[in-house]
Amino acid sequence: MKHFTLLLYSLLLALNALAQNEKPVVVIFDIKEDISPSATRMVEKGMKEARDRKADLVIIDMDTYGGLLSDADSIRKSILNAEMPVYVFINKNAASAGALISIACDKIFMAPGATIGSATVVDQAGEVLPDKYQSYMRSIMRSTAESHGKDTVIGPNGDTTYVFKRNPKIAEAMVDERIVVPGVVDSGRIAAFTSSEAIEIGYSEGTYESISEILKAEQKDQYQIHRLEKTGMDKVIGFLSSPAIRGVLIMFIFWGIFFEIRTPGIGFPLLAAVICALLYFAPLYLDGLAANWEILLFVVGLILIGLEIFVIPGFGIAGISGIVLTVSSLILSLIRNVNFDFSVTSGDEVNGALKIVFLALVGFVVGLIVFGKGLMNSPLSKRLVLSDTLRDARVGTARAGADQQNLTGLTGITLTAIRPMGKMEIDGEIYECKSLTDFIDKGVEIRVTGRDLGYWLIEKAGA
């Protein structure tokens, strides 16, 4: 028993010594992009990594000109609620939303030539938004600066005063040129500060060339660094999250649906539309923008369009409803709403979503005008869609001068499947036709009932 007690005591001493010699853990990740859902996701991954590793310190390596206020606020809250200290190394720029995130950090360090500030709220065109937006930004900047508390200052006469570690008025001056801070900011300009100026006003703890210099200055030269890098998937999602790429994907979705309607049959256009829809919604879903019900709206819209193409002859209520649902889902998935509660949605966010979808629609229409006819008649298109079936069946073109004839009442035979449009043969001549009732298979005897928009209307003979 005595030997067992001695062994246990020795083991505890060894474990204690090992724990004392264990190096502190530092987790480092970058924010070197526009502040967007992609940046928010990176911060969440970094904070999770820090919690999992029980990190002693988190350092954000920052270089950004700003971005979405909604995402900046989410990142700010993650930093303020962090269980461990969070430092930021401003590696050149912390403008606008980047300034807000930096002020939330426990310590700010800057590289030579770096700047912080200029946090006025603007729209996507760079125009300053109305004062209600600036007022909110001023309040959030002020409260973030105040969150770091006050320092005790003893005056020459022994008087004790309490001064904010980071002057909230300076934070407000980064938003509003009307804010005056004597000796720091004059009215008429938005506040932005260089590395040396930020030290003077208490908004930076020092100027350093690198993070390793910061750690050495903070007496953390014995440490374990875990740098979180973007994965290939993160880069792909970031690429797909670009407004320009989203607009292109929407155009291809519309093009796929249009060509599937134009040449009915499960083919390449519908497959391309589905693939583009997956590429469009996947990043939005991962970023928490596209909710399940918004994606469901899109799926229901596609189903209605499919019913209109393959089941219901003509194009009416189901098809129009399907298009409305698909377009609505594309817009709603870009907006940060909670079900049908849009109180958390900014006007800039709504305008941005409408702008992306509107420009995609314009691109879709322009593309149809410029390339539509050529695409429909190209060999590749004919191989990938239903027109391939028409070619293989060696169906010729519709008879010239058909508009001057009256085929009503005549009978013939279908040369293609009519779903709901296709071609028929009457007296050795080929004509374009459309069924307003059922789909008609190839090789079925039909009767002409009239004419509509360039198509001869048909039904099964004997119907």
C-alpha positions in Angstrom: 0.0 0.0 0.0 2.9 2.3 0.9 4.5 1.7 -2.5 1.2 2.3 -4.3 0.8 5.6 -2.6 4.3 6.7 -3.4 3.8 5.7 -7.1 0.5 7.6 -7.3 2.1 10.7 -5.7 5.0 10.5 -8.2 2.6 10.2 -11.1 0.6 13.3 -9.9 3.9 15.3 -9.6 4.9 14.3 -13.2 1.5 15.2 -14.6 1.6 18.6 -12.8 5.0 19.3 -14.1 3.9 18.4 -17.6 0.9 20.7 -17.3 3.1 23.5 -16.2 5.5 23.0 -19.1 2.7 22.8 -21.7 3.0 25.6 -24.2 0.1 28.0 -24.6 -2.1 27.4 -27.6 -2.7 30.2 -30.1 -5.3 29.9 -32.9 -4.8 32.2 -35.9 -7.1 32.7 -38.9 -7.5 35.3 -41.6 -10.2 37.8 -42.6 -8.7 39.0 -45.9 -11.9 39.4 -47.9 -15.1 41.4 -48.0 -17.1 40.9 -44.8 -19.8 38.5 -46.0 -21.3 35.2 -45.0 -18.1 33.5 -46.2 -16.1 35.6 -43.6 -18.7 34.8 -40.9 -18.3 31.1 -41.6 -14.5 31.4 -41.4 -14.8 33.2 -38.0 -17.2 30.5 -36.7 -14.8 27.8 -37.8 -11.9 29.6 -36.1 -13.8 30.1 -32.8 -14.8 26.5 -32.8 -11.2 25.4 -33.4 -10.2 27.6 -30.5 -12.8 26.1 -28.2 -11.9 22.5 -29.2 -8.2 23.1 -28.6 -8.9 25.0 -25.4 -6.8 27.9 -26.9 -5.3 30.5 -24.7 -5.5 33.2 -27.4 -7.1 33.8 -30.8 -5.5 36.2 -33.3 -7.3 37.5 -36.4 -5.0 38.5 -39.3 -7.1 41.2 -41.0 -7.0 43.1 -44.3 -10.5 44.2 -45.5 -12.2 47.2 -46.9 -15.5 46.2 -45.2 -18.7 44.5 -46.4 -22.1 43.6 -45.0 -23.1 45.1 -41.7 -25.2 42.1 -40.8 -22.2 39.8 -41.0 -19.9 42.3 -39.3 -22.4 42.3 -36.4 -22.4 38.5 -36.2 -18.6 38.4 -36.1 -18.6 41.2 -33.5 -20.9 39.2 -31.2 -18.7 36.0 -31.7 -15.7 38.0 -30.6 -17.3 39.7 -27.6 -18.7 36.4 -26.4 -15.4 34.5 -26.8 -14.2 32.6 -23.8 -10.6 33.5 -24.5 -8.8 36.8 -25.5 -9.1 37.8 -29.1 -6.5 40.0 -30.7 -6.5 41.5 -34.2 -3.5 42.2 -36.4 -4.5 44.8 -38.9 -2.4 43.9 -41.8 -3.0 47.0 -43.9 -6.7 47.7 -43.8 -9.6 47.6 -41.3 -12.1 49.8 -43.0 -15.9 50.1 -42.4 -17.2 46.7 -41.1 -13.5 45.7 -40.6 -13.2 48.6 -38.1 -16.2 47.4 -36.1 -14.8 43.9 -35.9 -11.4 45.3 -34.8 -12.9 47.4 -32.1 -14.6 44.3 -30.7 -11.3 42.6 -30.2 -9.5 42.7 -26.8 -6.3 44.1 -28.3 -5.6 45.8 -31.6 -2.2 45.6 -33.3 -1.3 47.2 -36.6 1.3 46.8 -39.3 3.3 49.8 -40.5 1.2 51.8 -43.0 -2.1 50.2 -41.8 -5.3 52.1 -41.3 -8.5 51.8 -39.3 -11.8 53.7 -39.6 -14.1 55.1 -42.3 -17.2 53.2 -41.2 -19.9 55.2 -42.8 -22.8 52.9 -44.1 -23.0 52.9 -47.8 -25.0 51.0 -50.4 -23.5 48.7 -53.1 -23.0 51.7 -55.4 -21.0 53.5 -52.7 -23.7 56.1 -51.9 -24.1 57.1 -48.3 -27.3 55.8 -46.9 -29.9 57.9 -44.9 -29.2 58.9 -41.3 -31.3 56.1 -39.8 -28.6 53.7 -41.0 -25.8 55.9 -39.8 -27.5 56.3 -36.4 -27.6 52.5 -35.9 -24.0 52.2 -37.0 -22.9 54.9 -34.6 -24.7 53.2 -31.7 -23.2 49.8 -32.4 -19.7 51.3 -32.8 -20.2 53.2 -29.5 -21.4 50.2 -27.6 -18.6 48.0 -28.9 -16.0 50.6 -27.7 -17.7 50.9 -24.3 -17.7 47.1 -23.9 -14.0 47.1 -23.0 -14.7 49.1 -19.8 -12.8 52.0 -18.2 -9.4 52.6 -16.9 -8.8 54.4 -13.6 -6.9 57.6 -13.9 -5.4 59.5 -10.9 -4.9 63.2 -11.5 -2.1 65.5 -10.3 -4.2 66.4 -7.2 -5.0 62.8 -6.4 -8.4 63.0 -8.0 -9.7 59.7 -9.4 -11.5 59.6 -12.7 -12.6 56.7 -14.9 -11.9 56.9 -18.6 -13.0 54.5 -21.3 -10.1 52.4 -22.6 -11.4 53.1 -26.1 -13.1 56.5 -26.5 -16.7 55.8 -27.8 -16.8 59.2 -29.4 -13.9 58.3 -31.6 -15.7 55.2 -32.7 -18.7 57.3 -33.6 -16.5 59.7 -35.5 -15.5 56.9 -37.8 -19.2 56.8 -38.9 -20.3 60.4 -38.8 -18.3 63.4 -40.0 -20.4 65.7 -37.6 -18.8 64.1 -34.5 -16.1 66.3 -33.1 -13.5 64.9 -30.6 -11.3 67.9 -29.5 -7.6 67.3 -30.4 -8.4 64.1 -32.3 -11.1 64.6 -35.0 -12.3 67.9 -36.5 -15.8 68.1 -38.0 -16.3 67.7 -41.7 -14.4 64.4 -42.2 -14.9 60.8 -41.4 -12.3 59.5 -38.9 -9.6 57.1 -40.0 -6.3 56.6 -38.3 -2.8 55.4 -39.2 -0.8 53.0 -37.1 0.9 55.8 -35.1 -2.3 57.8 -34.7 -4.2 54.8 -33.5 -1.6 54.3 -30.7 -2.0 57.9 -29.6 -5.8 57.7 -29.3 -5.7 54.3 -27.5 -7.0 52.3 -30.3 -3.9 50.3 -30.9 -1.5 48.5 -28.6 1.5 48.8 -31.0 2.9 48.6 -34.5 4.5 45.3 -35.6 5.7 43.7 -38.8 4.2 40.3 -38.0 2.2 38.2 -35.7 5.3 36.5 -34.3 6.6 39.9 -33.2 3.3 40.5 -31.4 3.5 37.2 -29.6 7.0 38.0 -28.5 6.0 41.4 -27.3 3.2 39.8 -25.4 5.6 37.4 -23.8 4.1 34.5 -25.6 7.2 33.4 -27.5 6.8 29.9 -26.2 3.5 28.8 -27.8 1.8 26.3 -30.1 0.4 27.9 -33.2 -2.6 26.4 -35.0 -3.3 28.5 -38.2 -6.6 27.8 -39.7 -6.4 27.8 -43.5 -9.3 27.9 -45.9 -10.0 24.5 -47.4 -10.6 23.8 -51.0 -14.3 23.6 -50.3 -14.2 27.0 -48.5 -12.6 28.5 -51.6 -15.2 26.9 -53.9 -18.1 28.2 -51.7 -16.5 31.6 -51.6 -16.3 31.7 -55.4 -19.9 30.6 -55.8 -20.9 33.2 -53.2 -19.8 36.0 -55.5 -22.7 38.2 -56.6 -21.5 37.9 -60.3 -21.3 34.1 -60.1 -24.8 33.9 -58.5 -26.1 36.1 -61.3 -24.6 33.7 -63.9 -26.0 30.7 -62.2 -29.5 32.3 -62.2 -29.2 33.0 -65.9 -28.3 29.3 -66.6 -31.3 28.2 -64.5 -33.6 30.3 -66.6 -32.0 29.2 -69.8 -32.3 25.6 -68.8 -36.0 25.9 -68.0 -36.7 27.9 -71.2 -35.0 25.4 -73.5 -36.7 22.5 -71.7 -40.1 24.2 -72.4 -39.1 25.0 -76.0 -38.0 21.4 -76.7 -40.0 19.2 -74.2 -38.4 16.1 -73.0 -36.0 15.2 -70.1 -32.7 16.4 -71.5 -29.6 18.5 -71.0 -31.4 21.8 -70.4 -33.3 20.6 -67.4 -30.2 18.8 -66.0 -28.1 22.0 -66.4 -30.8 24.0 -64.6 -30.9 21.5 -61.7 -27.0 21.5 -61.4 -26.9 25.3 -61.5 -29.7 25.4 -58.8 -27.6 23.1 -56.6 -24.5 25.3 -57.0 -26.6 28.4 -56.3 -28.4 27.2 -53.2 -25.7 25.1 -51.5 -23.5 28.1 -50.4 -26.5 30.0 -49.3 -27.8 27.1 -47.3 -24.4 26.6 -45.6 -24.2 30.4 -44.9 -27.6 30.2 -43.2 -29.3 32.4 -45.8 -31.4 29.9 -47.7 -33.9 28.2 -45.4 -35.5 24.8 -46.1 -38.8 26.4 -47.0 -37.2 28.8 -49.5 -35.5 25.8 -51.3 -38.8 24.0 -51.1 -40.4 26.9 -52.9 -37.9 26.5 -55.7 -38.5 22.7 -55.9 -42.3 23.2 -56.0 -41.9 25.8 -58.7 -39.9 23.4 -60.8 -42.5 20.7 -60.3 -45.3 23.0 -61.5 -43.2 23.9 -64.6 -42.6 20.2 -65.2 -46.3 19.5 -64.9 -47.0 22.2 -67.4 -44.4 20.8 -69.8 -45.1 17.1 -69.5 -48.7 16.7 -68.3 -50.8 19.8 -68.9 -51.0 20.8 -72.6 -50.3 24.4 -73.3 -48.8 26.8 -70.9 -51.0 28.4 -68.3 -51.6 28.8 -64.5 -49.3 26.0 -63.4 -46.4 27.2 -65.5 -46.8 30.8 -64.5 -47.1 29.9 -60.8 -44.0 27.8 -61.1 -42.0 30.6 -62.6 -43.2 33.0 -59.9 -42.3 30.6 -57.1 -38.8 29.9 -58.6 -38.0 33.6 -59.0 -39.3 34.4 -55.5 -37.2 31.6 -54.0 -34.1 32.9 -55.7 -34.7 36.4 -54.2 -35.7 35.2 -50.7 -32.7 33.0 -50.4 -30.4 36.0 -50.7 -32.1 37.8 -47.9 -31.4 37.3 -44.2 -35.0 36.8 -43.0 -36.6 34.5 -40.4 -39.5 32.8 -42.1 -41.7 35.8 -43.1 -40.2 38.1 -40.5 -38.1 40.7 -42.4 -37.3 42.9 -39.4 -33.7 41.8 -39.4 -33.4 42.5 -43.2 -31.7 45.7 -44.3 -32.9 47.7 -47.3 -29.5 47.4 -48.8 -29.7 43.6 -48.5 -33.1 43.5 -50.3 -31.9 45.9 -53.0 -28.8 43.8 -53.5 -30.9 40.6 -53.9 -33.3 42.3 -56.3 -30.4 43.7 -58.3 -28.8 40.3 -58.7 -32.0 38.6 -59.9 -33.0 41.5 -62.1 -29.6 41.7 -63.8 -29.7 37.9 -64.3 -33.1 38.2 -65.9 -31.8 41.0 -68.2 -28.9 38.8 -69.1 -31.2 35.9 -69.8 -33.3 37.9 -72.2 -30.3 39.5 -73.9 -28.8 36.0 -74.2 -31.9 34.7 -75.8 -32.0 37.6 -78.3 -28.3 37.3 -79.2 -27.6 33.5 -78.9 -31.0 31.8 -78.6 -31.6 31.0 -82.2 -28.1 29.9 -82.8 -28.1 27.7 -79.7 -31.4 26.0 -80.7 -30.0 25.2 -84.2 -26.5 24.2 -83.1 -25.4 20.6 -83.6 -24.6 20.3 -79.9 -28.1 21.5 -78.9 -29.7 19.1 -81.3 -27.7 16.2 -79.8 -28.5 17.1 -76.2 -32.2 17.9 -76.4 -35.3 16.4 -78.0 -34.4 17.8 -81.4 -31.9 14.9 -81.5 -34.9 12.6 -81.7 -36.3 14.6 -84.5 -33.1 14.5 -86.5 -32.6 10.8 -86.0 -36.2 10.2 -87.2 -35.1 12.0 -90.3 -38.1 14.4 -90.0 -37.8 17.3 -92.5 -38.7 20.9 -92.0 -42.3 22.1 -92.1 -43.7 22.7 -95.5 -43.2 26.1 -96.9 -46.3 28.1 -97.5 -48.2 26.1 -94.9 -49.7 29.3 -93.5 -51.6 29.7 -96.8 -53.3 26.3 -96.5 -56.3 25.2 -94.5 -55.6 21.7 -93.1 -58.6 21.8 -90.8 -60.4 18.5 -90.9 -57.6 16.6 -92.7 -56.0 13.5 -91.1 -52.4 12.5 -91.0 -49.8 10.7 -88.8 -47.5 12.0 -86.1 -43.8 11.8 -87.0 -42.6 12.7 -83.4 -44.1 12.4 -80.0 -46.3 15.4 -79.4 -45.5 16.7 -75.9 -47.4 19.0 -76.6 -45.7 20.1 -79.8 -44.0 18.2 -82.6 -44.4 17.4 -86.2 -46.9 15.5 -88.3 -47.2 14.3 -91.9 -50.2 14.9 -94.2 -50.2 13.8 -97.8 -46.5 13.5 -97.8 -45.8 16.9 -96.3 -44.5 17.8 -92.9 -46.1 20.4 -90.6 -45.6 21.7 -87.1 -48.4 20.8 -84.7 -49.6 21.0 -81.1 -52.0 19.0 -79.0 -54.3 20.8 -76.6 -55.6 17.6 -75.0 -53.4 14.6 -74.5 -49.8 13.8 -75.3 -49.7 11.8 -78.5 -47.1 9.2 -79.3 -45.2 8.9 -82.6 -46.9 7.1 -85.4 -50.5 7.8 -84.2 -53.2 8.8 -86.7 -54.4 12.4 -85.9 -57.0 14.9 -87.2 -56.4 18.7 -87.6 -58.9 20.8 -85.6 -57.6 24.3 -86.2 -54.6 26.6 -86.1 -53.0 28.7 -83.3 -49.8 30.8 -83.2 -48.2 29.1 -86.1 -49.1 25.5 -85.0 -51.8 23.2 -86.4 -53.9 22.0 -83.5 -54.5 18.3 -83.6 -56.3 15.5 -81.7 -56.3 11.7 -82.1 -58.3 10.6 -85.0 -61.7 9.2 -83.9 -61.5 11.1 -80.6 
